Amino acid sequence: MIPAPVRAFARREWGPLFGAVRTALVTRGWRAIPMTLAAVCLTSVFQIVQNQDWGYQPVQDIGSVRAEDPLFPALLRTPLSLFVPALDLPVWGALAQILLVFGIAEICLGRARTLLLAYAATLAGTLYARVGIALGPDSPLGLPATDAQVVDTGPSAAVVGLAVYVCWHYGARWTGALVVVAMVVEVMIKNNLAGKEHLAAIAAVLLVLGLQEWRRRRRGQREGVEPRPGTRSWKPPIRS
């Protein structure tokens, strides 16, 4: 039997998030995540095509990003690069990540915000690669010049960014912190391009969260000092 403190922690940490996802799936079923299902299908198609002799190069031309590529073509390919599975990793991992994390985000945040955050996280990783190579391997944030030739595709940066954002908004702060710590440990164990891009994606999402919190506080401050209807100043109306 699960101890009461553990059950209480689980309710606090995952209760709101679990309730939102469960309600959406029970009431709407698969119709709650149409964008996620489309993303899974698109990733599957790219995987099948790029493993054909005739399909590898076309997929590379429209969805493959390298830091050595000119910036403008790389930016044009970045949106589709999210759905091109890395050739050196099992495709089921990418599909599972998309189905789970994109699905939860689509339910909790809506399609538009999920897509924008996913692309922002992916773009942060893509741009970081160029900065890291410019800094060089001697910098803690730098990368070796050989990483400029690494094909940079897959949903992992978007998945990490979305996970942190959803956890923060639904009060699963310990889970979000665990994701961040796991990505830091990944870089410490295997200091490669993918790991540092995950940290860049997290940094981009934390920046978005910080800006949202700043705007919320500014809005709250303005509402606290602006005159109320029927009054001449910030002071509350006199009641008799």
N, C-alpha and C positions, 0 to 999 in steps of 0.2 A: 504494500500500500504506500502511495506517495505521501510523504510528510506534509502537514498543513503549511509550513513556511514555503515549501517548494511550490505547492499549488497556488499560494497567494502571489508568489513572485511571478509564476507563469501567467496568472490572470492579469497582473499589472503590466507585464512586459509584452505579452502577445495577445491579450484579450481583445482590445479594440481592433487590431489588425486582423486577427482571426475572424472576429464577428463581421467585419466589412466584407472580407473575401467569401466567407461562408454564405452570407445573405445574398450576395450577387450571384454566386454559382447555383444556389438552391432556387432562386426566383427566375433566373435567366439562363442558366446552364452555359453552354459554350457560346451563346450569343453575348455574354458579358465580355468576351475577350476576342473580338473579331480581328483586331490589329495583330495581336499576338499569334493567332493561328495563321494569318497571312505571312507574318515574319518567319514562322517555322516552315511553312511551305516554300517560301522564297529561298531560305537557307538550304533546304533540301534540294531544290532545283539547282542552285549554284554548285552544291557538292557533287551532284550527278554529272553536271555538264563539265565541270573543270577536271573531272577524272577521265574524260574522253579525249582521245587524241585531237579531235577537231575542236574541242570546247575549251581547252586550257587557256589558250592565248586570248580568245574573246573575253573570258571572265577576268583575266589579268588586265585587259585593256580598259574595262569599265569599272572594276572594283578593287584593283590591287594598288596599294599605296606603299611607297618607299620614301625614306627621308632624302634620298638623292634625286628624286623626281622634282621637276619644276613645281613651284608652289601652287600655281593656279590649276593645272591639271590634277594635282593631288587633292586640292579642295573639292574639285568636281567629283572625284572618285570616292571621297570620304563617306558620303551617305550610304552608298551601296557596299562599301568595304565592311560595314557593320554586319552584313548578311553573307559575306564570303567566308566560309570556315577555313581556318588555318590548315594547311596540308599536312603538317606534322603532328596534328592532334586528332583524336577520334571525334567524328562529327556528332555522335550522340551526346557528347558533353556540351557542345554548342547548342544543340536543339533543346537539351534539358534546361540549360541556363535561360534560354529565351522563353520557353514555356512557363517556367516557374517564376522568374523574376519579372519578365515583361508582363506576364499575366497578372501578377499581384499589383504591379504598378499601374497597369491599365485600369484595373478595377478601382484602385484607391486614388489615383491621380487624374484619371481620364486619358483619352488617347492623345490629345494634343500635347499636354504637358509631358507625358511619358516619352513621346517621340522627340520633343525638343530637348529634354534632359539627356536622353540617350545619345543624340547627336552632339550635344555640348560636351559630354564626357568623352566621346570618341574623338571629337575635334581637339580637345585638350591634350589627349594622348598623342595625336598625330603631330600637333605643333610642338609639343614637348620634345619629341624625337629630334627635331631640327635644332632646338635650343641645346639639348644635351650633347649632341655631336659637336656643336660649335664650342661648348665648354671644354670638351675633351675628357679623356679618362682620368686625368689627375684631379678633377673636381668631384666632390661628393655627389653632385647632381649631374655629372657629365656621363658621356657614353663614348665608347671607342668608335673610330671612324668606320670600322667594318659594319657597324649597325646601320649605316646609311643604305646598305644593300638588302637589309632584312625586309621581307614582305610583311607588311603590317595590316592584317585583316582579322576579322572575328568580332564577336559581340562582348568579349570579356570586360573591356573598359566601360562600356555602357551598362553592363550588368552590375558591376561594382558600384558605379555612380548611382544607379537607380536604387540599389539595395540600401545604401547609406541614406539617401533622401527619404525613402519610404519609412525606414526605421525612425528617423528623426521626427517626421510629421505624425507618426502614430505612437510616439512615446516609447518605442522599443530602443531606448538609448543604449542599454548594455549590448544588445545585439548589433547595433550600428557600430559601437566602439570595438566589438569583437571583429567585425569585418575589417575595420581600419587596422587593427593590430595584426590580423592575419596577413594583410597586404604588406605591412612593414616587415614582418618576419619573412615573407616570401622574398623580398628584396635582399634581406640580410643573408638568406641561405643561397639564393640564386640571383645574383646581381645582373639581371639582363634587361633588355628593352621592354619586354612585356610587363615585368614587375614594376618598373618605374613608370610606365604608362598608366598602370592601375593607380599609382599614387597621384599622378597628374590628374586623372579623372576624379579622384576623391577630392583633391584640392579645388577643382572647378566647382564641384557640387557644394562643398563647404563655403565657397565664395558666394554662390547663389543663396544658400541658406542664410549667410551673414547679411547679405543685402536685403533679403526679405525681412529678417528680424529688425534690421535698422529702420526700414520703411514702416514696419508695424509700430515700432516705438515712437517714431516721429509722428505718425498719424495719431497715436494715443495721446501724445503730448499736445498736439494741436487741438484735439477734441477736448482736452482738459482745460485749456486756457481760453478758447474762443467763447465770446458771449453767447449765452443761451437766448433763444427767442423770447422777446418781451423784456429783456434786460439791457442796461446801458454799459455794462462792463463784464469782467470775468466773474464777478461776485454772484452768488446764487440769489434768486429773487427772494424778497422778504415775504414771509408768510404770516398771516395774522390768525 
